[in-house]
């Protein structure tokens, strides 16, 4: 009987599916292997450690799900990802600061911000601060969606509308602070 070959991509896909429910940090090589119908050997042939696998999965999730056009579109896509995958979103936030890839992603975001006409009056330091504030707000929206006792939960388009309005208010606030 021929030995089944498992590619890195196949392993990452199975790990991603398992992480949607359990999160990044509850993944185990054994669970992934079981999901593949394999031993752990092919996983360790592709990844040196669980940390390497988590980093690769993190990078894949960022590339696949968070690559919309403009800064505003990207934020909306990030928010929607968080609403659909709250456990993974939480773990990605937790993992991001330790990832070299995250710093590249963050630089891309600042470059996108520089391309927005409404943000062109801000220097890079202010753009970083503004992005931080908006990101914290988006995190709060995702957290609210997870624990909301409000029934029914807001529709996705309502979350997007709220994010747009709050982003506009943040930008206005930063503009006023600069002019003061």
C-alpha positions as CSV (number, residue, x, y, z in Angstrom):
1,X,0.0,0.0,0.0
2,X,1.3,3.4,-1.0
3,X,2.2,5.8,1.8
4,X,0.0,8.9,1.9
5,X,1.8,12.2,1.4
6,X,0.8,15.1,3.5
7,X,1.9,18.6,2.3
8,X,2.5,21.6,4.5
9,X,-0.7,23.1,3.0
10,X,-2.8,20.0,3.9
11,X,-1.5,20.1,7.4
12,X,-2.2,23.8,7.7
13,X,-5.7,23.4,6.4
14,X,-6.5,20.7,9.0
15,X,-4.9,22.7,11.7
16,X,-6.9,25.8,10.7
17,X,-10.1,23.9,10.8
18,X,-9.3,22.5,14.3
19,X,-8.2,25.9,15.5
20,X,-11.5,27.5,14.5
21,X,-13.1,25.7,17.4
22,X,-10.3,25.1,19.8
23,X,-8.0,28.1,19.1
24,X,-4.4,28.2,18.3
25,X,-3.1,27.3,21.7
26,X,-5.2,24.2,22.2
27,X,-4.0,22.6,19.0
28,X,-1.9,19.6,19.4
29,X,0.1,17.7,16.9
30,X,-1.8,14.6,17.8
31,X,-5.2,16.2,17.2
32,X,-4.0,17.4,13.8
33,X,-2.5,14.0,13.0
34,X,-5.8,12.3,14.0
35,X,-7.7,14.7,11.8
36,X,-5.5,13.8,8.9
37,X,-5.7,10.1,9.6
38,X,-2.0,10.0,10.1
39,X,0.8,9.7,12.7
40,X,2.5,12.8,13.9
41,X,5.6,12.1,11.7
42,X,4.4,14.0,8.6
43,X,3.7,17.0,10.7
44,X,7.1,17.0,12.3
45,X,8.6,16.5,8.8
46,X,7.0,19.8,7.7
47,X,7.3,21.8,11.0
48,X,10.0,21.7,13.6
49,X,7.7,22.4,16.5
50,X,4.2,23.3,17.4
51,X,5.4,27.0,17.6
52,X,6.5,26.8,14.0
53,X,3.2,25.4,12.9
54,X,1.3,28.1,14.8
55,X,3.4,30.8,13.2
56,X,2.8,29.3,9.7
57,X,-0.9,29.1,10.5
58,X,-0.9,32.7,11.8
59,X,0.8,33.9,8.6
60,X,-1.7,32.0,6.4
61,X,-4.7,33.4,8.2
62,X,-3.4,36.9,7.9
63,X,-2.6,36.5,4.2
64,X,-5.9,34.8,3.2
65,X,-8.3,36.8,5.3
66,X,-6.9,40.2,5.9
67,X,-5.8,41.4,2.5
68,X,-8.6,43.8,1.4
69,X,-7.9,46.9,-0.6
70,X,-8.0,50.2,1.4
71,X,-7.3,50.7,5.0
72,X,-11.0,51.0,5.8
73,X,-11.8,47.9,3.8
74,X,-9.1,46.0,5.6
75,X,-10.5,47.0,9.0
76,X,-14.0,45.9,8.0
77,X,-12.6,42.6,6.8
78,X,-10.7,42.2,10.1
79,X,-13.8,42.9,12.1
80,X,-15.9,40.4,10.0
81,X,-13.2,37.8,10.5
82,X,-13.4,38.4,14.3
83,X,-17.2,38.1,14.3
84,X,-17.0,34.8,12.4
85,X,-14.0,33.4,14.2
86,X,-13.9,34.9,17.6
87,X,-11.7,32.2,19.2
88,X,-9.1,32.4,16.5
89,X,-9.3,36.2,16.4
90,X,-8.5,36.3,20.1
91,X,-5.6,33.9,19.7
92,X,-4.2,35.8,16.7
93,X,-4.3,39.0,18.8
94,X,-2.4,37.2,21.5
95,X,0.1,35.7,19.1
96,X,0.7,38.8,16.9
97,X,3.2,40.7,19.1
98,X,5.6,37.8,19.1
99,X,5.4,37.3,15.3
100,X,8.0,38.9,12.9
101,X,5.3,38.6,10.2
102,X,3.0,40.8,12.3
103,X,5.5,43.7,12.2
104,X,5.5,43.5,8.4
105,X,1.7,43.4,8.4
106,X,1.6,46.5,10.7
107,X,3.9,48.4,8.3
108,X,1.6,47.5,5.4
109,X,-1.4,48.9,7.4
110,X,0.5,52.2,8.0
111,X,1.3,52.4,4.3
112,X,-2.4,51.9,3.5
113,X,-3.3,54.6,6.0
114,X,-0.9,57.1,4.2
115,X,-2.9,56.5,1.0
116,X,-6.2,57.6,2.5
117,X,-7.0,61.2,1.7
118,X,-8.7,61.8,5.0
119,X,-5.5,60.6,6.8
120,X,-2.9,62.4,4.7
121,X,-2.5,65.2,7.2
122,X,-1.1,62.8,9.8
123,X,2.5,61.8,10.3
124,X,3.5,58.2,10.9
125,X,3.5,58.5,14.7
126,X,-0.1,59.8,14.7
127,X,-1.2,57.1,12.2
128,X,0.2,54.4,14.5
129,X,-1.7,55.9,17.4
130,X,-4.9,56.2,15.4
131,X,-4.6,52.6,14.1
132,X,-4.0,51.4,17.7
133,X,-7.2,53.2,18.9
134,X,-9.3,51.8,16.0
135,X,-7.9,48.3,16.6
136,X,-8.7,48.5,20.3
137,X,-12.3,49.5,19.3
138,X,-12.6,46.6,16.8
139,X,-11.4,44.2,19.5
140,X,-14.1,45.5,21.8
141,X,-16.7,45.0,19.1
142,X,-15.6,41.4,18.7
143,X,-15.6,40.8,22.4
144,X,-19.0,42.4,22.7
145,X,-20.3,40.1,20.0
146,X,-19.0,37.1,22.0
147,X,-20.6,38.0,25.3
148,X,-23.5,40.1,24.3
149,X,-26.6,39.5,26.3
150,X,-28.6,41.6,23.8
151,X,-31.0,39.5,21.8
152,X,-30.8,39.5,18.9
153,X,-27.2,40.1,18.3
154,X,-26.5,43.0,15.9
155,X,-26.3,42.1,12.3
156,X,-22.9,42.2,10.6
157,X,-23.8,45.3,8.6
158,X,-24.6,47.1,11.9
159,X,-21.2,46.3,13.3
160,X,-19.6,47.6,10.1
161,X,-21.7,50.8,10.3
162,X,-20.7,51.3,13.9
163,X,-17.0,50.8,13.0
164,X,-17.2,53.3,10.2
165,X,-18.9,55.9,12.4
166,X,-16.4,55.5,15.2
167,X,-13.5,55.6,12.8
168,X,-14.7,58.9,11.5
169,X,-15.0,60.2,15.0
170,X,-11.5,59.1,15.9
171,X,-10.2,60.8,12.7
172,X,-12.0,64.0,13.6
173,X,-10.7,63.9,17.2
174,X,-7.1,63.5,15.9
175,X,-7.6,66.4,13.5
176,X,-8.8,68.6,16.3
177,X,-6.0,67.6,18.5
178,X,-3.4,68.5,15.9
179,X,-5.0,71.9,15.2
180,X,-5.2,72.7,19.0
